[in-house]
Amino acid sequence: MFISDQIYGEYKIDKVLEELVLSQPVQRLKGVHQGGASYLVNENWNVTRFDHSIGVMLLIRRLGGSLEEQIAGLLHDVSHTAFSHVIDYVLENKDEDYHDKIFGSVIRQSEIPAILAKYHYDYKDILLDISKWTLLEQQAPELCADRVDYTLRDMYSYGHISHGEIQEFLSNLIIVEDRMYLQSIDIAEWFVDIYYKEVIDFFMDPLNIYGYDILAKTLKLSLDKNILTINDFNGIDEEVIFKLKSTTDVEVKDQLNQLHQNVRVTEDKVNYDIHRKNKVRLIDPSVLCNNELIKASILSDKVRDMSVTAYEKAKQGRYVKIISN
């Protein structure tokens, strides 16, 4: 089976990966948007968890990761519920890790263990301790395949970076003891800049904040009124939307009707309708310099200043004024 990706190109994948890609848990991710509520207020914000999962798998492969780590990369997001991290706002889960908490049970209740067993893999060895997969995941502020792919994918899909810039970045990646680093401080500065465009400018875009806030309130209200159950979130975004649209509850319908493509909002720290803080996400990749790994912030005032600014913005949150909805 060949897999084609807009960032990494075309690859022939192993049979076990083919079966996993075609499995229901992975195919479901085609209906789960990476940006949660984003696509409801901007139709162009339409990257899916499937796109990202394929990308992580291929990036790990490109970097020489083992087949087992490629499997872990492909499956790392299968427990994401409908609307991705919106569920964390619904449940008031500030760590934004609900999908991590249910990951083991989602895997065990799926066909994934049987597919892996067919190829002589034990799902527990590959999937239940991702700390062993050091290309896939690293504690911030270092680089990892998960963090790199969602940044490149969103910023490319939404027109902020070019394919050429991505290829230059990828060519600068170096692997040291199964971890991802950079060889150029200029490339490190570039990535830090686009990473903050992702987690600050995009994640905290006033329209994004509005979408998350309204959808989270709608979903929470629907749970309180037993229009939805928590199990409904095991499906895809549009199944949940269909159920909400089918209700006769006027309050829920009124909330849902506030989510559309013509919403207009702005940032206003004085006369605001919504104030939202996101999880603080910082990046400070290490750079190989004179055979030594050194944090980019030590080598570059620009990186240090960008991180200080990003931290202050994240801690302050975004103040959103609704102009029309």
Secondary structure, DSSP 8 states (H G I E B T S, - for coil): -EEEETTTEEEE--HHHHHHHTSHHHHGGGGSBTTTTHHHH-TT---BHHHHHHHHHHHHHHTT--HHHHHHHHHTTTT--TTTTHHHHHTT-TT--HHHHHHHHHHHTSSHHHHHHHTT--HHHHHS-GGG-TTT---TTS--HHHHHHHHHHHHHTTSS-HHHHHHHHHHEEEETTEEEES-HHHHHHHHHHHHIIIIIITT-HHHHHHHHHHHHHHHHHHHTTSS-GGGGGS-HHHHHHHHHT---HHHHHHHTT-STT-EEEE-SSS-SEEE---------EEEETTEEEEHHHH-HHHHHHHHHHHHHHHH-EEEEEEE-
